[in-house]
Amino acid sequence: MRNAARPLSMLAMAVCATLSPLQVSAQQARSPAVVEHVAWSRNANIYEVNIRQYTKEGTFKAFAAHLPRLRKMGVDILWLMPVHPIGAKNRKGSLGSYYAVRDYKGINPDYGSMDDFKQLVRQAHGLGMRVIIDWVANHTAFDNPWTVEHTDWYLKNEKGEIFPVTYTEGAEPEYWTDVTGLDWKQPGLWKGMADAMAFWVREADIDGFRADVSAKVPLAFWVETRAELEKIKPVFMLAEAWQPDQHQAFDMTYGWDTLGLFKDIAKGKADARALKEFLAQPKVAYPEYAYRMRFTSNHDENSWHGSDKEHYGPAFKAMAVLAATLPGMPLIYGGQEAGLHKRLEFFEKDPIEWKDIPYASFYAGLLKLKHDNPALWNGQYGGAVKVLETGNDKVFAFRREKDGNAVGVTVNLSGAKQQYSLPGSAAKRTLAAWDYKIDAAKPSAAAR
């Protein structure tokens, strides 16, 4: 989510290093966790869809026309940003924030009807893709019916009034003036929210949820609710959080750690040494079964911090290769395959330009590489990273192996041609600026 110019997720990253691995292990030991993941997620990727901006029409039907193209590219999981009606009271901009939910069981009429949405899900399923939707459980729009029907479910100020969501933990305060916070001390809220989530799984046959600012909601709610959802069908759950304890309820958490490294490397502020240190001495310990989402952009990053052109420039492909081959599940933000070189407006209509799609084959190669090679699969289903010495801090190389399958990746992390060597060979090799080389057990799957 974000309604402010600086996402809360970055505030969370500031305290990431305060948890020691021992503290993390103690947290994990106290509660059950998501150890086994639904089979279709094990070598999957995820693709974020902003329905408003995806097409000029901004509708489910218009987006559905892209499904065959996305499946051909190799997309597995579609994550749809919130599909609910947006609040009118205290709205930001002319269209408002997707994350100011007015009705948890409704559809944004700008996007189409509930039948249109159900048809989109059916079409995606027919092509072999899965669909998860964004879920905003921390707050609602000021004109959500719950503010009248269930006033006790909301946080109140000293005057007994609902008030804007406010965060003051970071260096700069955040005031989300178009949303008001829910009071998770109220048992009725737990039942109401769980019922709304079950509605979408039961009635629309979706395959799971991406939970906005999930760590702001009691973990016990997510654990209990997932158990109830699983009685309907197996689901996939993505937490917008970095905390390891979220894996008690969620399959996957955000890899903001590598996002920061990718941006620093592209700007020349870091090189292979930073990646080596990250892998050798992680600041936070995650269990083997934890999926970590690897990405170069998403809706928050693009709208509030910069486009791919601003962040990466000519390093774009090199960073995308790392996101797709390091341990974790790669995310593609809808439009990146078309070269999304602008920041999409958050509260206004600002459609993606699809004149041509220059990176479609590039991403198709990377996604096929992951599908075909167990060494690159997610969580415990993939292989560990073995960093390889290259004799050059501007060149990063690693190898992953699983069940006899091996994938080697070498990336030039600089804007100049570099020479390097790999263990077992004295031969000098050369990579052009920001170039990369991938060697897989199945040559046809190599992403070039």
C-alpha positions as CSV (number, residue, x, y, z in Angstrom):
1,M,0.0,0.0,0.0
2,R,1.0,3.5,0.2
3,N,-0.9,6.7,0.7
4,A,2.2,8.7,1.6
5,A,5.4,9.5,-0.3
6,R,7.5,7.2,1.9
7,P,6.3,3.6,2.3
8,L,6.1,2.2,5.8
9,S,7.9,-0.9,4.6
10,M,11.1,1.1,4.6
11,L,10.6,2.0,8.2
12,A,10.4,-1.7,9.0
13,M,13.7,-2.3,7.3
14,A,15.3,0.2,9.6
15,V,14.7,-2.1,12.6
16,C,15.4,-5.3,10.7
17,A,18.9,-5.7,12.1
18,T,17.7,-5.5,15.7
19,L,16.5,-9.1,15.7
20,S,19.3,-11.6,16.3
21,P,19.1,-15.1,14.7
22,L,18.6,-16.5,18.2
23,Q,15.7,-14.2,18.9
24,V,14.2,-15.2,15.5
25,S,14.7,-18.9,16.2
26,A,13.0,-18.5,19.6
27,Q,10.0,-16.8,17.9
28,Q,9.7,-19.6,15.4
29,A,9.8,-22.3,18.0
30,R,6.8,-21.0,19.8
31,S,4.2,-21.4,17.0
32,P,3.4,-23.6,14.1
33,A,4.5,-22.5,10.7
34,V,3.8,-22.9,7.0
35,V,6.3,-25.6,6.2
36,E,4.7,-27.3,3.2
37,H,3.6,-25.0,0.3
38,V,0.9,-25.7,-2.3
39,A,2.5,-27.7,-5.1
40,W,1.9,-25.2,-7.8
41,S,3.9,-22.5,-6.0
42,R,7.2,-24.5,-5.7
43,N,8.8,-23.4,-9.0
44,A,6.4,-20.4,-9.5
45,N,6.9,-16.7,-10.1
46,I,4.5,-13.9,-9.3
47,Y,3.3,-10.9,-11.4
48,E,1.7,-7.8,-9.9
49,V,-1.3,-6.3,-11.8
50,N,-2.5,-2.7,-11.4
51,I,-6.0,-3.0,-13.0
52,R,-6.5,0.8,-13.1
53,Q,-3.3,1.5,-15.0
54,Y,-2.8,-1.8,-16.9
55,T,-5.0,-0.7,-19.9
56,K,-6.6,2.5,-21.2
57,E,-10.0,1.0,-20.2
58,G,-8.8,0.0,-16.7
59,T,-11.2,-2.9,-16.5
60,F,-11.0,-6.6,-15.8
61,K,-12.2,-7.4,-19.4
62,A,-9.4,-5.3,-20.9
63,F,-6.8,-6.9,-18.7
64,A,-8.1,-10.4,-19.5
65,A,-7.0,-9.8,-23.1
66,H,-3.4,-9.9,-21.9
67,L,-3.7,-13.3,-20.2
68,P,-2.6,-15.4,-23.1
69,R,0.4,-13.2,-23.6
70,L,1.3,-13.5,-19.9
71,R,0.9,-17.2,-19.9
72,K,3.2,-17.5,-22.9
73,M,5.7,-15.4,-21.1
74,G,5.6,-18.0,-18.3
75,V,3.6,-16.1,-15.6
76,D,2.2,-18.4,-12.8
77,I,0.6,-16.3,-10.1
78,L,-1.3,-13.1,-10.7
79,W,-1.4,-10.7,-7.8
80,L,-4.1,-8.1,-8.3
81,M,-3.9,-4.9,-6.4
82,P,-7.2,-4.2,-4.4
83,V,-10.3,-4.8,-6.5
84,H,-12.7,-3.3,-3.9
85,P,-14.7,0.0,-4.2
86,I,-12.6,3.0,-3.1
87,G,-13.8,5.4,-0.4
88,A,-15.1,8.8,-1.5
89,K,-14.8,10.6,1.9
90,N,-11.3,12.2,2.3
91,R,-10.3,10.7,-1.0
92,K,-6.9,11.5,-2.4
93,G,-6.8,12.7,-6.0
94,S,-9.7,12.2,-8.3
95,L,-9.7,8.4,-8.2
96,G,-8.4,7.7,-4.7
97,S,-6.1,5.1,-3.2
98,Y,-6.7,1.4,-4.0
99,Y,-6.0,0.8,-0.3
100,A,-8.9,2.9,1.0
101,V,-11.4,0.0,1.0
102,R,-15.1,1.0,1.1
103,D,-16.6,-2.5,0.9
104,Y,-14.7,-5.7,1.6
105,K,-17.2,-7.8,-0.4
106,G,-17.6,-5.4,-3.3
107,I,-16.0,-4.7,-6.6
108,N,-14.7,-1.4,-7.8
109,P,-17.3,-0.4,-10.5
110,D,-14.6,1.3,-12.5
111,Y,-13.1,-2.2,-13.1
112,G,-16.3,-4.0,-14.0
113,S,-18.8,-6.3,-12.2
114,M,-18.4,-9.2,-9.9
115,D,-19.3,-11.4,-12.9
116,D,-16.4,-9.8,-14.8
117,F,-14.0,-10.6,-12.0
118,K,-15.2,-14.2,-11.7
119,Q,-14.7,-14.6,-15.4
120,L,-11.2,-13.2,-15.2
121,V,-10.4,-15.8,-12.5
122,R,-11.9,-18.6,-14.5
123,Q,-9.9,-17.6,-17.6
124,A,-6.7,-17.4,-15.7
125,H,-7.3,-20.8,-14.2
126,G,-8.1,-22.2,-17.6
127,L,-4.7,-21.0,-18.8
128,G,-2.9,-22.6,-15.8
129,M,-2.4,-19.4,-13.8
130,R,-3.5,-18.7,-10.2
131,V,-5.0,-15.5,-8.8
132,I,-4.4,-13.8,-5.5
133,I,-5.9,-10.4,-4.4
134,D,-4.6,-7.6,-2.2
135,W,-6.2,-7.5,1.2
136,V,-6.2,-4.5,3.4
137,A,-6.9,-5.6,7.0
138,N,-5.2,-2.8,9.0
139,H,-7.6,0.1,8.0
140,T,-10.6,1.0,5.9
141,A,-12.0,4.1,4.1
142,F,-13.8,6.6,6.2
143,D,-17.1,5.7,4.5
144,N,-16.8,2.0,4.8
145,P,-20.2,0.8,6.3
146,W,-18.3,-0.7,9.2
147,T,-17.7,2.8,10.5
148,V,-21.4,3.1,11.2
149,E,-22.5,-0.6,11.7
150,H,-19.5,-1.6,13.9
151,T,-18.1,1.6,15.5
152,D,-16.4,-0.5,18.2
153,W,-14.2,-2.1,15.5
154,Y,-12.2,1.2,15.0
155,L,-9.5,3.0,16.9
156,K,-10.6,6.3,18.4
157,N,-8.9,9.5,19.5
158,E,-9.3,11.2,22.8
159,K,-12.6,12.6,21.6
160,G,-14.0,9.2,20.8
161,E,-13.7,9.8,17.1
162,I,-12.2,7.7,14.3
163,F,-9.1,9.4,12.9
164,P,-6.5,9.1,10.1
165,V,-4.0,6.3,10.3
166,T,-0.8,7.8,11.8
167,Y,2.7,6.4,12.2
168,T,5.4,8.2,14.0
169,E,8.0,5.5,14.5
170,G,10.2,6.6,11.7
171,A,12.3,9.5,11.0
172,E,9.4,11.2,9.3
173,P,5.7,10.8,10.5
174,E,3.2,9.4,8.1
175,Y,-0.4,10.5,8.0
176,W,-2.7,8.5,5.8
177,T,-5.6,10.9,5.8
178,D,-7.9,8.9,3.6
179,V,-8.1,5.8,5.9
180,T,-8.9,5.1,9.5
181,G,-7.5,2.3,11.6
182,L,-9.2,-0.9,12.9
183,D,-9.0,-2.0,16.5
184,W,-7.8,-5.6,16.6
185,K,-8.6,-5.9,20.2
186,Q,-12.2,-6.4,19.2
187,P,-13.2,-10.1,18.7
188,G,-16.1,-9.1,16.4
189,L,-13.6,-7.6,13.9
190,W,-11.7,-10.9,13.7
191,K,-14.9,-12.8,12.7
192,G,-16.0,-10.0,10.3
193,M,-12.6,-9.8,8.5
194,A,-12.2,-13.6,8.3
195,D,-15.7,-13.9,6.9
196,A,-15.0,-11.3,4.2
197,M,-11.8,-13.1,3.1
198,A,-13.5,-16.5,3.0
199,F,-16.2,-14.9,0.7
200,W,-13.6,-14.3,-2.0
201,V,-12.2,-17.8,-1.9
202,R,-15.6,-19.4,-1.7
203,E,-17.5,-17.2,-4.2
204,A,-14.8,-16.1,-6.7
205,D,-12.5,-19.1,-6.4
206,I,-9.3,-17.0,-5.9
207,D,-6.2,-18.8,-4.8
208,G,-5.0,-16.6,-1.9
209,F,-4.1,-13.1,-0.7
210,R,-1.3,-10.5,-0.5
211,A,-1.8,-9.0,2.9
212,D,-1.1,-5.2,3.1
213,V,1.1,-4.2,6.1
214,S,0.5,-7.6,7.5
215,A,2.7,-7.1,10.6
216,K,0.3,-4.4,11.8
217,V,-2.4,-7.0,12.2
218,P,-2.2,-9.7,15.0
219,L,-0.3,-12.7,13.7
220,A,-2.8,-14.9,15.5
221,F,-5.5,-13.6,13.2
222,W,-3.6,-14.6,10.1
223,V,-2.8,-18.1,11.5
224,E,-6.4,-18.7,12.5
225,T,-7.9,-17.3,9.3
226,R,-5.5,-19.3,7.0
227,A,-6.6,-22.5,8.7
228,E,-10.2,-21.6,8.0
229,L,-9.5,-20.7,4.4
230,E,-7.7,-24.0,3.9
231,K,-11.0,-25.7,4.7
232,I,-12.3,-24.2,1.5
233,K,-9.2,-24.8,-0.7
234,P,-5.4,-24.7,-0.5
235,V,-4.3,-21.1,-0.6
236,F,-1.1,-19.1,-1.2
237,M,-0.4,-16.2,1.2
238,L,2.0,-13.3,0.7
239,A,2.9,-10.9,3.6
240,E,3.9,-7.3,3.0
241,A,6.4,-7.7,5.8
242,W,10.0,-8.9,6.4
243,Q,9.6,-10.4,9.9
244,P,10.4,-14.1,10.0
245,D,7.5,-14.9,12.4
246,Q,5.1,-14.0,9.5
247,H,6.0,-17.4,8.1
248,Q,3.8,-18.9,10.7
249,A,0.9,-17.9,8.6
250,F,2.3,-16.8,5.2
251,D,4.2,-18.6,2.5
252,M,6.2,-15.6,1.4
253,T,7.6,-12.3,2.8
254,Y,9.1,-9.3,1.1
255,G,12.8,-9.3,0.1
256,W,13.4,-5.6,0.7
257,D,17.0,-6.6,1.7
258,T,18.0,-7.5,-1.8
259,L,16.0,-4.7,-3.4
260,G,18.2,-2.2,-1.5
261,L,21.3,-4.1,-2.7
262,F,20.1,-4.1,-6.3
263,K,19.6,-0.4,-6.3
264,D,23.0,0.3,-4.6
265,I,24.8,-1.9,-7.1
266,A,23.1,-0.2,-10.1
267,K,24.2,3.2,-8.7
268,G,27.8,2.0,-8.2
269,K,27.5,2.2,-4.4
270,A,28.1,-1.5,-3.9
271,D,29.5,-4.5,-5.7
272,A,30.0,-8.3,-5.4
273,R,31.3,-7.9,-1.9
274,A,28.0,-6.7,-0.6
275,L,26.2,-9.7,-2.1
276,K,28.7,-12.0,-0.7
277,E,28.3,-10.5,2.8
278,F,24.5,-10.6,2.5
279,L,24.6,-14.4,1.7
280,A,27.4,-15.3,4.2
281,Q,26.2,-13.2,7.2
282,P,22.4,-12.5,6.9
283,K,21.2,-9.9,9.4
284,V,18.0,-11.9,9.9
285,A,17.6,-15.6,9.9
286,Y,14.8,-17.2,8.0
287,P,13.8,-20.9,8.0
288,E,14.6,-23.0,5.0
289,Y,11.0,-23.3,4.0
290,A,10.4,-19.5,3.9
291,Y,9.7,-18.1,0.4
292,R,11.3,-14.6,0.0
293,M,10.0,-12.4,-2.8
294,R,12.8,-11.0,-4.9
295,F,12.0,-8.0,-7.0
296,T,13.4,-4.9,-8.7
297,S,10.1,-2.9,-8.5
298,N,6.5,-3.0,-7.4
299,H,3.7,-0.5,-7.1
300,D,5.1,1.3,-4.1
301,E,8.6,1.4,-5.5
302,N,7.6,2.6,-8.9
303,S,5.1,5.3,-7.8
304,W,7.0,6.7,-4.8
305,H,10.7,6.1,-5.3
306,G,11.4,5.8,-9.0
307,S,11.0,4.0,-12.3
308,D,13.3,1.3,-13.5
309,K,15.1,3.8,-15.7
310,E,15.8,6.0,-12.6
311,H,16.9,3.1,-10.4
312,Y,18.8,0.9,-12.8
313,G,19.4,2.4,-16.2
314,P,21.6,0.0,-18.2
315,A,21.8,-2.3,-15.1
316,F,18.2,-3.3,-15.4
317,K,18.6,-6.7,-16.9
318,A,21.5,-7.6,-14.6
319,M,19.5,-6.9,-11.5
320,A,16.5,-8.8,-12.9
321,V,18.7,-11.8,-13.5
322,L,19.8,-11.8,-9.8
323,A,16.1,-11.4,-8.7
324,A,15.2,-14.4,-10.8
325,T,18.1,-16.7,-9.8
326,L,19.0,-16.0,-6.1
327,P,16.9,-18.0,-3.6
328,G,13.3,-16.7,-3.5
329,M,10.4,-16.2,-5.8
330,P,10.8,-13.5,-8.5
331,L,8.2,-10.8,-8.9
332,I,7.5,-8.9,-12.1
333,Y,5.6,-5.7,-11.8
334,G,3.1,-5.4,-14.6
335,G,4.6,-3.2,-17.3
336,Q,8.2,-4.0,-16.7
337,E,8.3,-6.3,-19.7
338,A,7.3,-3.2,-21.8
339,G,10.1,-1.1,-20.3
340,L,8.2,0.8,-17.6
341,H,10.3,4.0,-17.7
342,K,7.9,6.2,-15.9
343,R,6.4,6.5,-12.4
344,L,2.7,5.5,-12.5
345,E,0.4,8.0,-10.8
346,F,-1.1,6.6,-7.7
347,F,-4.4,8.5,-7.3
348,E,-5.1,9.3,-11.0
349,K,-5.5,7.4,-14.3
350,D,-2.0,6.9,-15.9
351,P,-2.1,3.8,-18.2
352,I,0.9,1.7,-19.1
353,E,2.1,2.1,-22.7
354,W,2.1,-1.2,-24.5
355,K,3.3,-0.1,-27.9
356,D,5.9,-2.8,-27.9
357,I,7.1,-5.2,-25.3
358,P,10.9,-5.4,-25.6
359,Y,11.6,-7.4,-22.5
360,A,9.0,-10.2,-23.0
361,S,11.4,-12.7,-24.3
362,F,14.0,-11.8,-21.7
363,Y,11.5,-12.5,-18.9
364,A,10.2,-15.6,-20.7
365,G,13.7,-17.0,-20.6
366,L,14.2,-16.3,-17.0
367,L,10.9,-17.8,-16.0
368,K,11.5,-20.9,-18.1
369,L,14.9,-21.3,-16.5
370,K,13.2,-21.4,-13.1
371,H,10.5,-23.8,-14.2
372,D,12.9,-26.2,-15.7
373,N,15.6,-26.3,-13.1
374,P,14.9,-27.6,-9.6
375,A,18.1,-25.9,-8.4
376,L,16.2,-22.5,-8.7
377,W,13.0,-23.6,-7.1
378,N,11.5,-21.7,-4.1
379,G,12.2,-22.3,-0.4
380,Q,13.2,-25.9,0.6
381,Y,12.5,-27.1,-2.9
382,G,15.5,-25.3,-4.4
383,G,19.2,-25.4,-3.9
384,A,21.4,-23.4,-1.6
385,V,23.8,-20.8,-3.0
386,K,27.5,-21.5,-3.3
387,V,29.3,-18.2,-4.0
388,L,32.2,-18.6,-6.5
389,E,35.4,-16.6,-6.3
390,T,36.0,-14.6,-9.5
391,G,39.1,-12.6,-8.6
392,N,37.2,-9.4,-9.4
393,D,34.9,-7.5,-7.0
394,K,32.9,-6.2,-10.0
395,V,31.9,-9.7,-11.0
396,F,29.6,-11.9,-8.9
397,A,29.2,-15.6,-9.5
398,F,27.3,-18.4,-7.8
399,R,26.1,-21.9,-8.3
400,R,23.0,-23.7,-7.0
401,E,22.4,-27.4,-7.1
402,K,19.4,-29.7,-6.3
403,D,18.9,-33.3,-7.0
404,G,21.6,-33.5,-9.7
405,N,20.5,-30.3,-11.4
406,A,23.0,-27.4,-11.3
407,V,22.7,-23.7,-12.4
408,G,25.7,-21.3,-12.5
409,V,25.2,-17.6,-12.7
410,T,27.8,-14.9,-13.4
411,V,27.0,-11.2,-13.5
412,N,29.1,-8.1,-14.3
413,L,28.0,-5.6,-11.6
414,S,29.6,-2.6,-13.3
415,G,29.2,-0.4,-16.3
416,A,32.6,-1.4,-17.8
417,K,33.9,-4.6,-19.4
418,Q,35.4,-6.9,-16.8
419,Q,37.7,-9.9,-16.8
420,Y,37.3,-12.8,-14.3
421,S,38.1,-16.4,-13.7
422,L,36.2,-19.2,-12.0
423,P,37.4,-22.0,-9.6
424,G,39.1,-24.9,-11.4
425,S,40.2,-22.8,-14.4
426,A,43.0,-20.3,-14.8
427,A,41.4,-19.1,-18.0
428,K,40.4,-15.4,-18.1
429,R,36.9,-14.7,-19.2
430,T,35.3,-11.5,-20.2
431,L,31.8,-10.0,-19.6
432,A,30.6,-6.7,-21.2
433,A,29.2,-4.0,-19.0
434,W,26.2,-5.3,-17.0
435,D,26.3,-8.5,-18.9
436,Y,25.6,-11.9,-17.5
437,K,26.1,-15.6,-18.2
438,I,23.9,-18.5,-17.1
439,D,24.9,-22.1,-17.4
440,A,22.1,-24.6,-16.7
441,A,21.9,-28.4,-16.9
442,K,19.3,-27.9,-19.6
443,P,20.9,-25.6,-22.2
444,S,17.6,-24.9,-23.9
445,A,16.4,-23.2,-20.7
446,A,19.2,-20.7,-20.5
447,A,17.9,-17.2,-20.3
448,R,19.7,-15.1,-23.0
